[in-house]
Amino acid sequence: LTCWIILPNQNLHKPQIEYSEAFRSFWGRKGFIFTQIAFFCCISCLNVVSIVDQAQAVDEILSRLREGVFAFEWNSGGLEVVWWAAHTCSAEKMQDGTFIPF
């Protein structure tokens, strides 16, 4: 889906514009830079949240299909292996959401 918009001082040979170009036209260079940084931060947050959500979903599925799942944890004592299995969790804790993998 492409949105065509006419902005002040827009080059008519380039009808498509980037997200922050509209802010540059109305708020100037500072508005452009601010929206570029804000857009980058929002997209980065969405990417990180997607990775975490995917990892949690895969852990949950694998723990139910197999004996459990494990992860490596680095703390002051060094590297440790942490184990989690869904069958060790009571139905009450699952319902409350207090028994979370890792």
C-alpha positions as CSV (number, residue, x, y, z in Angstrom):
1,L,0.0,0.0,0.0
2,T,1.5,3.3,-1.1
3,C,0.3,6.6,0.2
4,W,0.8,9.6,-2.2
5,I,0.9,12.9,-0.5
6,I,1.8,16.5,-1.6
7,L,4.2,18.3,0.8
8,P,5.7,21.7,0.5
9,N,8.9,21.7,-1.5
10,Q,8.4,18.1,-2.6
11,N,10.2,17.0,-5.7
12,L,7.5,15.8,-8.0
13,H,9.9,13.3,-9.6
14,K,10.0,11.4,-6.3
15,P,6.3,10.8,-5.2
16,Q,7.1,8.4,-2.5
17,I,8.5,9.7,0.8
18,E,9.9,8.1,3.9
19,Y,8.1,8.2,7.3
20,S,10.0,11.2,8.7
21,E,10.0,13.3,5.5
22,A,6.6,14.7,6.4
23,F,7.9,15.9,9.7
24,R,10.9,17.5,8.0
25,S,8.5,19.5,5.8
26,F,6.5,20.8,8.7
27,W,8.8,20.8,11.8
28,G,12.2,21.2,10.2
29,R,15.4,19.2,10.6
30,K,15.1,18.8,14.4
31,G,11.6,17.3,13.9
32,F,13.0,15.0,11.3
33,I,15.8,13.7,13.5
34,F,13.5,13.3,16.5
35,T,11.1,11.2,14.5
36,Q,13.9,9.1,13.0
37,I,15.3,8.3,16.4
38,A,11.8,7.6,17.9
39,F,10.9,5.4,14.9
40,F,14.2,3.5,15.3
41,C,13.6,3.0,19.0
42,C,10.0,1.8,18.5
43,I,11.0,-0.7,15.8
44,S,13.9,-2.0,17.9
45,C,11.6,-2.5,20.9
46,L,9.2,-4.4,18.7
47,N,12.0,-6.6,17.4
48,V,13.3,-7.4,20.9
49,V,9.8,-8.2,22.1
50,S,9.2,-10.5,19.2
51,I,12.4,-12.4,19.9
52,V,11.5,-12.8,23.6
53,D,7.9,-13.8,22.8
54,Q,9.1,-16.4,20.3
55,A,11.6,-17.9,22.7
56,Q,9.0,-18.2,25.4
57,A,6.5,-19.8,23.1
58,V,9.1,-22.3,21.8
59,D,10.2,-23.1,25.4
60,E,6.6,-23.7,26.4
61,I,5.9,-26.0,23.5
62,L,9.1,-28.0,23.8
63,S,8.6,-28.4,27.6
64,R,5.2,-30.0,26.9
65,L,6.4,-32.2,24.1
66,R,9.6,-33.5,25.8
67,E,10.9,-34.0,29.2
68,G,11.6,-30.3,29.6
69,V,13.9,-27.5,28.4
70,F,17.1,-26.0,29.7
71,A,19.0,-22.7,29.5
72,F,22.4,-21.4,30.4
73,E,22.5,-18.8,33.2
74,W,25.6,-16.7,33.9
75,N,25.8,-15.4,37.4
76,S,28.6,-14.6,39.9
77,G,29.2,-18.3,40.5
78,G,29.8,-18.9,36.8
79,L,27.8,-20.7,34.1
80,E,24.9,-22.8,35.3
81,V,22.4,-25.0,33.5
82,V,18.7,-24.2,34.5
83,W,16.1,-26.8,33.9
84,W,12.3,-26.3,33.5
85,A,9.5,-28.7,32.8
86,A,5.8,-28.1,32.5
87,H,4.8,-31.3,34.3
88,T,6.5,-30.0,37.5
89,C,4.1,-27.1,37.7
90,S,0.7,-27.4,39.5
91,A,-2.5,-26.6,37.6
92,E,-3.1,-23.8,40.2
93,K,0.2,-22.1,39.4
94,M,-0.4,-22.5,35.7
95,Q,-3.8,-20.8,36.0
96,D,-2.4,-18.0,38.1
97,G,0.6,-17.5,35.7
98,T,3.1,-17.6,38.6
99,F,5.0,-20.6,37.2
100,I,6.9,-19.2,34.3
101,P,9.8,-20.9,32.4
102,F,13.1,-19.5,33.4
